[in-house]
Amino acid sequence: MIENVESNIHSARILVVDDEDTNLRLLRRILEREGYTSVRTTADGNDVEQIVDEFDPHLLLLDLHMPQPDGFELLRRLAPYCLGAGQLPVLILTGDDSPTAKRTALSLGARDFLAKPFDATEAMLRIRNLLETKFLQSELQDHNALLETRVEERTSELQQSQIETLERLARTAEIRDDETGRHTQRVGELSGSIARALGFNDHAVELMRRAAPLHDLGKIGIPDAILLKPGRLSHEEMAVMRQHTVIGAKILSGGRSEVMMMAERIALSHHERWDGAGYPTCVAGDAIPIEARIVAVADCVDALTHNRPYRQAWPLAAVFEEVRRSTGSHFDPAVVTALLEVDSQKKIVASPPRPWPAITDTGERRRITTSI
């Protein structure tokens, strides 16, 4: 870094502003003799702002007492350059060494003072010090920007790795009873769409999309004889099946990321019912996490619109009829309203329709919808 600063010193762009031509010629001669190759001068304060815009100096040598605009006024006008991100250093040239003049100039962004008449050696030392500081700051800013970029890249890599891990966890659970491997992804997408319809912001919608596919992670702990059974489950088997909510929550517990904590809430509570008749804890209404209420609806809709080992897919119209019938008992009415809004936008994917025998038995309908 220091080597780069040294190589940049003599190519620095220096602007000298003084209403006396003698001082301008003297400073130019001294600077060029010291090897500075890019020096620009002006005696007219009205030209300074335009020159700064065009020349983009690394250092400004500024006389204080000039015809209007004087040095103080120019410091006020140049405040965005002197006090902003670019931090243009200003070396004041003045015969006024009063404390008031110094305090005022420093408060307006000046960095150092050079008393008139000035000593050439002292002038070069002060100029060099200011330029070294300027270039070191620039190098540091560039280095920090590079570090920030690398941190962002690394963070992005870690986030992508986490997403891949979550996706693989979701597939691990579903591959045992969903050969297509798409159920969890569809539930994630539909949950995100419902969340957006409910007014969630973009960040929360993305969290829903990532967390919802893990809702049935606990099924990896359910025996195949129960998980894949084509017929009705016994009371004992159903009790075992319902443990997948607790198992999933335990697997996901202890996570510190937002998505993992949301996934834990969903895994535990996505089979709770609005009326309190769900499982595993029989909570009701708003006591059920909103993420779980969303996934409860999304999971039901996707499961019923796609083939399962124990039944064929339902037609979409029949699914929505069932969802409406269960509103206020099984499902949160607000979530169902959001689902219907999503449906109006034709965002719900279903299996091709097949002949479907009407189910009139209330017990059979309840068994299907609560065992999803």
Residue pairs with C-beta under 8 A, 6 or more apart in sequence:
1 136
1 139
1 140
1 143
2 136
4 135
4 139
5 132
5 135
5 136
5 139
8 135
9 128
9 131
9 132
9 135
10 34
10 35
10 36
10 37
11 37
11 38
12 36
12 38
12 58
12 59
12 131
12 134
12 135
13 38
13 40
13 55
13 56
13 57
13 58
13 59
14 31
14 36
14 38
14 39
14 40
14 57
14 58
14 59
14 60
14 61
14 127
15 40
15 41
15 42
15 48
15 51
15 52
15 55
15 57
15 59
15 60
15 61
16 24
16 27
16 28
16 31
16 39
16 40
16 41
16 42
16 61
17 41
17 42
17 43
17 45
17 48
17 60
17 61
17 62
17 63
17 66
17 71
17 74
18 24
18 27
18 41
18 43
18 61
18 62
18 63
18 66
18 93
19 43
19 45
19 63
19 66
19 67
20 43
20 63
21 43
23 63
23 93
23 116
24 41
24 42
24 43
27 39
27 41
27 61
27 123
28 39
28 41
30 120
30 123
30 124
31 39
31 127
32 39
34 124
40 51
40 55
40 57
42 48
42 51
45 66
45 67
45 68
45 69
45 70
45 71
45 73
45 74
46 69
48 69
48 74
48 77
48 78
49 77
49 78
51 57
52 60
52 78
52 81
52 88
57 88
58 88
58 89
58 131
58 134
58 135
59 88
59 89
59 90
59 91
59 127
59 130
59 131
59 134
60 78
60 82
60 88
60 89
60 90
60 91
61 90
61 91
61 93
61 114
61 127
62 71
62 74
62 75
62 90
62 91
62 92
62 93
62 110
63 71
63 92
63 93
63 94
64 70
64 71
64 72
64 92
64 93
64 94
64 96
64 101
64 105
65 71
65 94
65 95
65 96
69 77
71 92
71 94
71 105
72 104
72 105
72 108
75 82
75 90
75 105
75 108
75 109
75 110
76 108
78 88
78 90
78 109
79 108
79 109
81 88
82 88
82 89
82 90
82 108
82 109
82 110
83 109
87 134
87 137
89 111
89 112
89 130
89 131
89 133
89 134
90 109
90 110
90 111
91 110
91 111
91 112
91 113
91 114
91 126
91 127
91 130
92 105
92 110
92 112
92 113
92 114
93 114
93 116
93 118
94 101
94 105
94 113
94 114
94 115
94 116
95 115
95 116
95 117
97 113
97 115
102 113
105 113
111 130
112 126
112 129
112 130
114 122
114 123
114 126
162 257
162 259
163 210
166 210
166 211
166 213
166 214
166 259
166 263
167 213
169 214
169 217
170 184
170 185
170 188
170 213
170 214
170 217
171 181
171 184
172 217
172 220
173 184
173 214
173 216
173 217
173 218
173 219
173 220
173 248
174 181
174 183
174 184
174 216
174 219
175 181
176 219
176 220
176 224
176 227
176 228
177 219
177 227
177 228
177 308
177 309
178 184
180 306
183 302
183 303
183 306
184 212
184 213
184 214
184 215
184 216
185 213
186 302
186 306
186 349
187 212
187 213
187 215
187 295
187 298
187 299
187 302
188 208
188 209
188 210
188 211
188 212
188 213
189 209
190 298
190 301
190 302
190 342
190 347
190 348
191 208
191 209
191 212
191 291
191 294
191 295
191 298
192 205
192 206
192 208
192 209
192 212
193 342
193 345
193 347
194 294
194 297
194 298
194 335
194 338
194 339
194 342
195 204
195 205
195 208
195 291
195 294
195 338
196 205
197 338
197 339
197 341
197 342
198 290
198 294
198 334
198 335
198 338
200 208
207 258
207 259
207 262
208 262
208 291
208 294
210 259
210 263
211 259
211 260
211 262
211 263
211 266
211 291
212 263
212 266
212 291
212 294
212 295
212 298
214 248
214 252
214 263
214 266
214 267
215 248
215 263
215 266
215 267
215 270
215 295
215 299
216 244
216 248
216 267
216 299
217 247
217 248
217 251
217 252
217 263
217 267
218 243
218 244
218 245
218 246
218 247
218 248
218 249
218 250
218 251
218 267
219 227
219 244
219 247
219 248
220 247
221 243
221 244
221 247
222 240
222 241
222 243
222 244
222 247
223 240
226 233
226 237
226 240
226 241
227 241
228 309
229 237
229 310
230 309
230 310
231 310
232 367
233 241
233 371
238 371
241 371
242 271
242 279
242 280
243 280
245 267
245 268
245 269
245 270
245 271
245 279
245 280
246 268
246 280
248 267
248 268
249 264
249 265
249 267
249 268
251 267
252 260
252 263
252 264
252 267
253 264
255 261
255 263
255 264
262 291
265 289
265 291
265 292
266 289
266 291
266 292
266 295
268 280
268 281
268 292
269 281
269 283
269 288
269 289
269 292
270 292
270 295
270 296
270 299
271 278
271 279
271 280
271 296
271 370
272 278
272 279
272 281
272 282
272 283
272 284
272 288
272 292
272 293
272 296
273 284
273 296
273 329
273 330
273 331
274 284
274 285
274 288
274 293
274 328
274 329
274 330
274 331
274 332
274 333
275 284
275 328
275 329
275 330
276 282
276 283
276 284
276 285
277 329
278 288
278 330
278 370
285 332
288 332
290 332
293 331
293 332
293 335
294 335
294 338
296 330
296 331
296 332
296 335
297 323
297 331
297 332
297 335
297 336
297 339
298 339
299 372
300 319
300 323
300 330
300 331
300 369
300 372
301 319
301 323
301 339
301 348
303 372
304 313
304 314
304 318
304 319
304 322
304 368
304 369
304 372
305 313
305 314
305 316
305 319
305 348
305 349
305 350
305 351
306 313
306 350
306 351
307 313
307 351
311 368
312 354
312 356
313 350
313 351
313 353
313 354
313 356
314 322
314 356
315 350
315 353
315 356
316 348
316 350
316 353
318 356
319 350
320 340
320 343
322 365
322 369
323 331
323 336
323 339
324 336
326 369
327 333
327 336
330 369
330 370
342 348
359 365
359 368
